[in-house]
Amino acid sequence: MEYDRGFREGSRTLSDKPKSVKITFESYGDVLAVEKTFSTGSRGYYGSGKIEIAGKRYQIGVNIVEIGSKPDTKAASKAS
């Protein structure tokens, strides 16, 4: 994924983070994933959609989770 490579190389900053990410499954279709804070507290993107492959329809669910974005609940509970 091009966005991931750019982020790893340090060419992107958090201010460059997009509000949504378009995921293309070759010539079968696209899924748009939008920003989301998951129930665990982790941040990232979530998208869902349907594509057709060889005349059959498939449902897609995509989670893209930022590594290390989950709040440290152990540290927060020790501080209380």
C-alpha positions in Angstrom: 0.0 0.0 0.0 1.6 3.2 -1.1 0.4 5.3 1.9 2.1 2.8 4.3 5.4 2.9 2.5 5.5 6.7 2.5 4.6 6.8 6.2 7.4 4.3 7.0 10.0 6.3 5.1 9.1 9.3 7.2 8.0 11.4 4.2 4.5 11.9 5.8 3.6 13.4 9.1 0.4 13.1 11.2 -0.9 16.3 9.7 -0.8 14.5 6.3 -3.1 11.8 7.5 -6.1 11.4 5.2 -9.7 11.4 6.4 -10.3 8.4 4.2 -8.4 5.7 2.3 -9.5 4.2 -1.0 -8.6 0.5 -1.3 -8.7 -1.0 -4.8 -9.1 -4.7 -5.4 -7.4 -5.0 -8.8 -10.2 -4.5 -11.4 -13.0 -5.8 -9.1 -13.9 -2.7 -7.2 -13.0 -0.2 -4.6 -13.7 0.1 -0.8 -13.6 3.5 0.9 -12.3 3.3 4.5 -13.0 6.3 6.7 -11.4 7.4 10.0 -12.6 5.5 13.1 -11.9 5.2 16.8 -12.6 1.5 17.6 -14.3 0.4 20.7 -10.9 -0.7 22.1 -9.7 2.9 21.9 -7.4 2.2 18.9 -7.5 4.6 16.0 -7.5 3.8 12.3 -9.9 3.3 9.4 -12.9 1.1 8.7 -14.6 0.4 5.4 -17.0 -2.1 3.9 -18.4 -2.8 0.5 -19.3 -5.4 -2.1 -17.4 -6.6 -5.2 -18.1 -9.1 -7.9 -15.6 -11.8 -8.9 -16.4 -14.3 -11.7 -20.1 -13.5 -11.5 -20.3 -14.0 -7.7 -20.8 -11.1 -5.2 -18.6 -10.8 -2.1 -18.8 -8.6 0.9 -15.7 -7.0 2.2 -14.9 -5.6 5.7 -11.6 -3.7 6.2 -10.0 -2.6 9.5 -6.8 -0.6 9.2 -5.5 -0.1 12.7 -2.7 2.4 13.7 0.0 0.3 15.5 0.4 1.7 19.0 -2.7 3.8 19.0 -4.6 1.8 21.7 -4.5 3.8 25.0 -2.4 2.2 27.7 -5.1 1.2 30.2 -2.6 -0.3 32.7 -0.8 3.0 33.1 -4.1 4.9 33.4 -5.4 2.5 36.1 -2.2 2.7 38.1 -2.4 6.6 38.1 -5.9 6.5 39.6 
